[in-house]
């Protein structure tokens, strides 16, 4: 895989050429900024920018004013190769808070190692209705210690309006939900994105996370997607590398709360 070529393709198809990720959402292109606008439980933020030292501060101020008028907190998704080089500092000076840095990892589906198996007694259940989504949200809260109300509402909206663009799955040990993850399939692109993979603490280290990656990768391949994309934490990066994913750059969320 040619890393520079794939990174440029990622930027072109998923960032500059972004599509709305759910019902009621829209993508707007304003000057040198591409932003995603959704309702209060959807994702609001800046996906891509083409800025320089002369216009960056004005563009940042414009986005702050726009989303503040909507009453939305929003994220500026900054990548290491974005310009100007001091864009992160400028965002911080404008009142944004940086969250932990992640690594953008991409794998060519045909080259990934997909032989991971679930441990004995664990099975996968597709989450296609409210009961399934509740299980996914329950795992999310236990694994990450964060509120899952936005995730629950957004996933229900996606499954109701655009079920072909999202895959959600939960791993059950007996009747206990112990791990969950989702995949977003972006129509008209070569990319599917892996999101939200998490396992409750007592079940970590048993290969469930690997099995969930392999499960979703097989679905992406069946649907004709060439690449899988992950924003990986430091904990998941080594696992993904062993499966055949490559680190291409880093990405840092900068969050603004009106």
Sine and cosine of phi, psi and omega as CSV:
sin_phi,cos_phi,sin_psi,cos_psi,sin_omega,cos_omega
0.00,0.00,0.81,-0.59,0.05,-1.00
-0.99,0.16,0.95,-0.31,-0.15,-0.99
-0.88,0.48,-0.70,0.71,-0.04,-1.00
-0.90,0.44,-0.65,0.76,-0.01,-1.00
-0.92,0.40,-0.68,0.73,-0.03,-1.00
-0.94,0.34,-0.61,0.80,0.05,-1.00
-0.90,0.44,-0.67,0.75,0.04,-1.00
-0.90,0.44,-0.62,0.79,0.03,-1.00
-0.92,0.40,-0.66,0.75,0.06,-1.00
-0.85,0.52,-0.73,0.68,0.00,-1.00
-0.89,0.46,-0.65,0.76,-0.06,-1.00
-0.95,0.32,-0.68,0.73,-0.10,-0.99
-1.00,0.07,-0.62,0.79,-0.11,-0.99
-0.98,-0.18,-0.31,0.95,-0.05,-1.00
-0.92,-0.39,-0.93,0.36,0.00,-1.00
-0.90,0.44,-0.61,0.79,0.01,-1.00
-0.98,-0.20,0.53,0.85,-0.10,-1.00
-0.85,0.52,0.46,-0.89,0.06,-1.00
-0.87,-0.49,0.44,-0.90,0.07,-1.00
-0.85,0.52,0.63,-0.77,-0.09,-1.00
-0.98,-0.19,0.22,0.98,0.03,-1.00
-0.08,-1.00,0.15,-0.99,-0.01,-1.00
-0.89,0.46,0.70,-0.71,0.02,-1.00
0.99,0.11,-0.17,0.99,0.02,-1.00
-1.00,0.09,0.33,-0.94,0.04,-1.00
-0.54,-0.84,0.42,-0.91,0.08,-1.00
-0.93,-0.37,0.77,-0.64,-0.02,-1.00
-0.86,-0.52,0.66,-0.75,0.03,-1.00
-0.91,-0.41,0.93,-0.36,-0.10,-1.00
-0.81,-0.58,0.95,-0.32,-0.03,-1.00
0.87,0.49,-0.83,-0.56,-0.02,-1.00
-0.99,-0.11,0.37,0.93,-0.09,-1.00
-0.80,-0.60,0.67,-0.74,0.18,-0.98
-0.92,-0.38,0.87,-0.50,-0.04,-1.00
-0.85,-0.53,0.48,-0.87,0.04,-1.00
-0.94,-0.33,0.80,-0.60,-0.08,-1.00
-0.85,-0.52,0.81,-0.58,-0.02,-1.00
-0.69,-0.73,-0.05,-1.00,0.06,-1.00
-0.97,0.23,-0.15,-0.99,-0.16,-0.99
-0.91,0.41,-0.44,0.90,0.00,-1.00
-0.98,-0.21,0.06,1.00,0.10,-1.00
-1.00,-0.01,-0.03,-1.00,0.00,-1.00
-1.00,-0.03,0.83,-0.56,0.04,-1.00
-0.90,-0.44,0.76,-0.65,0.02,-1.00
0.17,-0.99,-0.01,-1.00,0.02,-1.00
-0.99,-0.17,0.83,-0.55,-0.03,-1.00
-1.00,-0.08,-0.53,0.85,-0.13,-0.99
-0.44,-0.90,0.53,-0.85,0.08,-1.00
-0.53,-0.85,0.48,-0.88,0.07,-1.00
-0.79,-0.61,0.99,0.10,-0.16,-0.99
-0.83,-0.56,0.27,-0.96,0.10,-0.99
-0.70,-0.71,-0.05,-1.00,-0.06,-1.00
-0.89,0.45,-0.41,0.91,-0.05,-1.00
-0.99,0.15,-0.45,0.89,-0.10,-1.00
-0.86,-0.51,0.00,1.00,-0.10,-1.00
-0.91,0.42,-0.73,0.68,-0.07,-1.00
-0.89,0.46,-0.64,0.77,0.02,-1.00
-0.92,0.40,-0.64,0.77,0.01,-1.00
-0.91,0.42,-0.65,0.76,0.04,-1.00
-0.89,0.47,-0.73,0.69,-0.01,-1.00
-0.88,0.48,-0.61,0.80,0.01,-1.00
-0.90,0.43,-0.67,0.75,0.00,-1.00
-0.93,0.36,-0.64,0.77,0.06,-1.00
-0.86,0.51,-0.72,0.70,-0.01,-1.00
-0.90,0.43,-0.64,0.77,-0.05,-1.00
-0.90,0.43,-0.80,0.60,-0.06,-1.00
-0.95,0.31,-0.51,0.86,0.07,-1.00
-0.90,0.44,-0.63,0.77,0.04,-1.00
-0.89,0.45,-0.50,0.87,0.05,-1.00
-0.99,0.15,-0.20,0.98,-0.06,-1.00
0.97,0.26,0.48,0.88,-0.07,-1.00
-0.93,-0.36,0.70,-0.71,0.31,-0.95
-0.97,0.23,0.46,-0.89,-0.06,-1.00
-0.50,-0.87,0.26,-0.97,-0.07,-1.00
-0.87,-0.49,0.70,-0.72,0.17,-0.98
-0.98,-0.22,0.93,-0.36,-0.10,-1.00
-1.00,0.03,0.98,-0.20,-0.11,-0.99
-0.99,-0.12,0.77,-0.64,0.07,-1.00
-0.96,-0.27,0.46,-0.89,-0.11,-0.99
-0.84,0.54,-0.53,0.85,-0.07,-1.00
-1.00,-0.02,0.05,1.00,0.01,-1.00
-0.94,0.34,0.51,-0.86,0.02,-1.00
-0.93,-0.38,0.42,-0.91,-0.09,1.00
-0.94,0.35,0.26,-0.97,-0.10,-0.99
-0.88,0.48,-0.43,0.90,-0.02,-1.00
-0.99,-0.17,0.43,0.90,-0.04,-1.00
-0.88,0.48,-0.61,0.79,0.04,-1.00
-0.86,0.50,-0.69,0.72,0.03,-1.00
-0.89,0.45,-0.66,0.75,0.00,-1.00
-0.89,0.45,-0.62,0.78,0.04,-1.00
-0.91,0.42,-0.68,0.73,0.03,-1.00
-0.88,0.48,-0.68,0.74,0.02,-1.00
-0.89,0.45,-0.44,0.90,-0.02,-1.00
-1.00,0.03,0.04,1.00,0.08,-1.00
0.97,-0.26,0.11,0.99,0.05,-1.00
-0.98,0.18,0.45,-0.89,0.08,-1.00
-0.91,-0.40,0.80,-0.59,-0.01,-1.00
-0.99,0.13,0.64,-0.77,0.07,-1.00
-0.97,-0.24,0.11,-0.99,-0.06,-1.00
-0.83,0.56,0.67,-0.74,0.02,-1.00
-0.93,0.38,0.60,-0.80,0.06,-1.00
-0.84,-0.54,0.25,-0.97,0.02,-1.00
-0.95,-0.32,0.82,-0.57,0.11,-0.99
-0.96,0.27,0.89,-0.45,0.00,-1.00
-0.86,-0.52,0.69,-0.72,-0.02,-1.00
-0.76,-0.65,0.67,-0.74,0.06,-1.00
-0.80,-0.60,0.66,-0.75,0.12,-0.99
-0.98,0.17,0.85,-0.52,-0.19,-0.98
-0.81,0.58,-0.66,0.75,-0.07,-1.00
-0.92,0.39,-0.29,0.96,-0.06,-1.00
-0.97,-0.26,0.02,1.00,-0.06,-1.00
-0.99,0.15,0.44,-0.90,0.10,-0.99
-1.00,0.04,0.93,-0.38,-0.16,-0.99
-0.87,-0.48,0.53,0.85,-0.06,-1.00
-0.99,-0.17,0.21,0.98,-0.01,-1.00
-0.90,0.43,0.66,-0.75,-0.03,-1.00
-0.89,-0.46,0.52,-0.86,0.09,-1.00
-0.96,0.28,0.52,-0.85,0.10,-1.00
-0.92,0.39,0.35,-0.94,0.01,-1.00
-0.84,0.54,0.68,-0.73,0.06,-1.00
1.00,0.04,-0.02,1.00,0.01,-1.00
-0.93,-0.37,0.71,-0.71,0.00,-1.00
-0.75,-0.66,0.36,-0.93,0.01,-1.00
-0.98,-0.20,0.65,-0.76,0.03,-1.00
-0.81,-0.59,0.88,-0.47,0.09,-1.00
-0.89,0.47,0.69,-0.73,0.04,-1.00
-0.99,-0.15,0.98,-0.18,-0.09,-1.00
-0.87,-0.50,-0.04,1.00,-0.02,-1.00
-0.62,-0.78,-0.05,-1.00,-0.08,-1.00
-0.88,0.48,-0.64,0.77,-0.01,-1.00
-0.89,0.46,-0.68,0.73,0.03,-1.00
-0.91,0.42,-0.67,0.74,0.02,-1.00
-0.90,0.44,-0.61,0.80,0.05,-1.00
-0.88,0.48,-0.61,0.79,0.04,-1.00
-0.91,0.42,-0.69,0.73,0.04,-1.00
-0.87,0.50,-0.71,0.70,-0.02,-1.00
-0.91,0.42,-0.61,0.80,0.03,-1.00
-0.88,0.47,-0.71,0.70,0.04,-1.00
-0.89,0.46,-0.68,0.73,-0.02,-1.00
-0.83,0.56,-0.71,0.71,-0.03,-1.00
-0.92,0.40,-0.65,0.76,-0.02,-1.00
-0.95,0.30,-0.60,0.80,-0.07,-1.00
-0.97,0.22,-0.61,0.79,-0.11,-0.99
-0.94,-0.34,-0.21,0.98,0.01,-1.00
0.93,0.37,0.48,0.88,-0.01,-1.00
-0.82,-0.58,0.36,-0.93,0.02,-1.00
-0.92,0.38,0.65,-0.76,-0.07,-1.00
-0.92,-0.38,0.26,0.97,-0.08,-1.00
-0.90,0.43,-0.63,0.78,0.03,-1.00
-0.91,0.41,-0.70,0.71,0.02,-1.00
-0.86,0.51,-0.71,0.71,-0.02,-1.00
-0.86,0.50,-0.75,0.66,-0.04,-1.00
-0.91,0.41,-0.67,0.74,-0.03,-1.00
-0.92,0.40,-0.67,0.74,-0.02,-1.00
-0.92,0.38,-0.63,0.77,0.06,-1.00
-0.89,0.46,-0.66,0.75,0.04,-1.00
-0.88,0.48,-0.71,0.70,-0.03,-1.00
-0.89,0.45,-0.71,0.71,-0.03,-1.00
-0.91,0.41,-0.53,0.85,-0.01,-1.00
-0.97,0.23,-0.64,0.77,-0.13,-0.99
-0.99,-0.15,-0.59,0.81,-0.10,-0.99
-0.65,-0.76,0.90,0.44,-0.11,-0.99
-0.89,0.45,-0.38,0.93,-0.01,-1.00
-0.98,0.22,-0.12,0.99,-0.06,-1.00
-0.97,-0.23,-0.01,1.00,-0.04,-1.00
-0.60,-0.80,0.65,-0.76,0.10,-1.00
-0.81,-0.58,0.83,-0.56,0.06,-1.00
-0.83,-0.55,0.61,-0.79,-0.06,-1.00
-0.55,-0.83,0.56,-0.83,0.03,-1.00
-0.80,-0.60,0.63,-0.77,0.07,-1.00
-0.99,-0.12,0.77,-0.64,-0.03,-1.00
-0.91,-0.43,0.74,-0.67,0.18,-0.98
-0.97,-0.23,0.99,-0.16,-0.23,-0.97
0.94,0.35,-0.88,-0.47,0.08,-1.00
-0.95,-0.30,0.12,0.99,-0.05,-1.00
-1.00,-0.06,0.85,-0.53,0.08,-1.00
-0.95,0.30,0.85,-0.52,-0.10,-1.00
-0.87,-0.49,-0.26,0.96,0.02,-1.00
-0.37,-0.93,0.43,-0.90,-0.01,-1.00
-0.37,-0.93,0.36,-0.93,0.00,-1.00
-0.27,-0.96,0.23,-0.97,0.08,-1.00
-0.63,-0.78,0.26,-0.97,0.06,-1.00
-0.69,-0.73,0.70,-0.71,0.06,-1.00
-0.94,-0.34,0.83,-0.55,-0.03,-1.00
-0.98,-0.18,0.87,-0.49,-0.13,-0.99
-0.99,-0.12,0.96,-0.29,-0.05,-1.00
-0.86,0.51,0.60,-0.80,0.05,-1.00
0.98,0.18,0.09,1.00,0.04,-1.00
-0.83,-0.56,0.06,-1.00,0.07,-1.00
-0.99,-0.17,0.22,0.98,-0.14,-0.99
-0.87,-0.48,0.64,-0.77,0.28,-0.96
-0.86,-0.52,0.58,-0.81,-0.06,-1.00
-0.93,-0.36,0.70,-0.72,0.07,-1.00
-0.99,-0.12,0.78,-0.63,-0.11,-0.99
-0.67,-0.74,0.47,-0.88,0.24,-0.97
0.93,0.37,0.29,0.96,0.01,-1.00
-0.92,0.40,0.88,-0.48,-0.01,-1.00
-0.50,-0.86,0.54,-0.84,0.00,-1.00
-0.79,-0.62,0.68,-0.73,0.03,-1.00
-0.90,0.44,0.49,-0.87,-0.23,-0.97
-0.83,0.56,-0.65,0.76,-0.09,-1.00
-0.92,0.39,-0.26,0.96,-0.06,-1.00
-0.93,-0.37,0.16,0.99,0.00,-1.00
-0.97,0.24,0.41,-0.91,0.03,-1.00
0.99,0.17,0.25,0.97,-0.02,-1.00
-0.91,-0.41,0.12,0.99,0.06,-1.00
1.00,0.00,0.12,0.99,-0.03,-1.00
-0.93,0.37,-0.67,0.75,0.01,-1.00
-0.86,0.51,-0.71,0.71,0.04,-1.00
-0.87,0.50,-0.68,0.73,-0.03,-1.00
-0.91,0.42,-0.59,0.81,0.04,-1.00
-0.93,0.38,-0.60,0.80,0.08,-1.00
-0.89,0.45,-0.74,0.67,-0.01,-1.00
-0.88,0.47,-0.66,0.76,0.00,-1.00
-0.87,0.49,-0.74,0.67,-0.02,-1.00
-0.94,0.34,-0.58,0.82,0.02,-1.00
-0.89,0.46,-0.64,0.77,0.03,-1.00
-0.90,0.44,-0.61,0.79,0.04,-1.00
-0.91,0.41,-0.69,0.73,0.03,-1.00
-0.87,0.50,-0.68,0.74,0.02,-1.00
-0.89,0.46,-0.69,0.73,0.00,-1.00
-0.88,0.48,-0.48,0.88,-0.04,-1.00
-1.00,-0.09,0.10,1.00,0.15,-0.99
1.00,0.02,0.26,0.97,0.03,-1.00
-1.00,0.07,0.65,-0.76,-0.07,-1.00
-1.00,-0.01,-0.58,0.81,-0.12,-0.99
-0.83,-0.56,0.55,-0.84,0.18,-0.98
-0.93,-0.38,0.70,-0.72,-0.04,-1.00
-0.87,-0.50,0.66,-0.75,0.01,-1.00
-0.66,-0.75,0.69,-0.72,0.24,-0.97
-1.00,-0.06,0.98,-0.19,-0.23,-0.97
-0.99,-0.11,0.66,-0.75,0.16,-0.99
-0.98,0.21,0.16,-0.99,0.04,-1.00
-0.89,0.46,-0.47,0.88,-0.02,-1.00
-0.97,0.25,-0.61,0.79,-0.07,-1.00
-1.00,0.03,-0.34,0.94,-0.05,-1.00
-0.84,0.55,-0.74,0.67,-0.02,-1.00
-0.87,0.48,-0.60,0.80,0.02,-1.00
-0.90,0.43,-0.70,0.71,-0.02,-1.00
-0.91,0.43,-0.63,0.78,0.03,-1.00
-0.89,0.45,-0.63,0.77,0.03,-1.00
-0.91,0.41,-0.44,0.90,0.02,-1.00
-0.99,0.10,-0.19,0.98,0.05,-1.00
0.91,-0.42,0.10,0.99,0.06,-1.00
-0.98,0.18,0.50,-0.87,0.02,-1.00
-0.89,-0.45,0.68,-0.73,0.11,-0.99
-0.98,0.22,0.80,-0.60,-0.05,-1.00
-0.95,-0.32,-0.56,0.83,0.03,-1.00
-0.21,-0.98,-0.04,-1.00,0.09,-1.00
-0.92,-0.39,0.36,-0.93,0.05,-1.00
-0.65,-0.76,0.66,-0.75,-0.03,-1.00
-0.79,-0.61,0.83,-0.55,0.08,-1.00
-0.97,0.23,0.77,-0.64,0.16,-0.99
-0.93,-0.36,0.86,-0.51,-0.15,-0.99
-0.94,-0.35,0.70,-0.72,0.06,-1.00
-0.88,-0.48,0.80,-0.60,0.05,-1.00
-0.91,-0.42,0.90,-0.43,-0.02,-1.00
-0.84,0.54,0.00,0.00,0.00,0.00
